[in-house]
Amino acid sequence: MSDEIIVRDSNGTQLKDGDSVTLIKDLKVKGTSETIKRGTVVKNIRLTDDTDTFECNTKQVKGLVLRAEFVKKA
């Protein structure tokens, strides 16, 4: 058995460290007044220990954790 964590985007495509993803809906960022718009490309994602989330940086917010169900692989 493999202990590798598999993260899949909204289309079921497997994501890996360093991939670029595109947001499929507007997301309001908790704790800020920022909204990241649909179509925003997020580059160089970092997978976490959770199969549903990953870490990334955007122009507006650094150290953001996004749910994989709201993105598709670019």
C-alpha positions, -999 to 999 in steps of 0.1 A, spaced: 0 0 0 11 35 -7 9 63 19 10 89 -9 -17 115 -5 -37 120 -38 -54 154 -43 -78 158 -71 -93 189 -86 -130 195 -95 -126 175 -127 -109 145 -110 -74 153 -123 -46 145 -99 -27 175 -86 10 175 -77 34 199 -60 43 228 -83 12 225 -105 -8 256 -116 -45 257 -111 -74 280 -121 -102 290 -97 -137 280 -109 -156 303 -87 -151 336 -68 -138 329 -33 -140 352 -3 -109 349 19 -117 345 56 -102 371 78 -97 397 50 -118 418 28 -103 402 -3 -122 382 -29 -102 360 -54 -120 361 -87 -130 331 -109 -104 325 -136 -74 335 -114 -44 313 -121 -25 301 -90 10 288 -97 33 266 -78 8 249 -53 21 229 -23 2 198 -12 -7 194 24 -14 163 45 -51 167 37 -66 151 5 -90 181 1 -67 211 5 -34 226 -7 -13 257 1 -6 285 -24 3 322 -28 -17 347 -48 -10 384 -55 -36 393 -29 -29 367 -1 2 348 9 0 314 26 -35 307 14 -51 273 19 -76 264 -9 -100 235 -12 -93 214 -43 -130 213 -52 -129 250 -62 -100 247 -88 -92 229 -120 -57 221 -133 -44 247 -157 
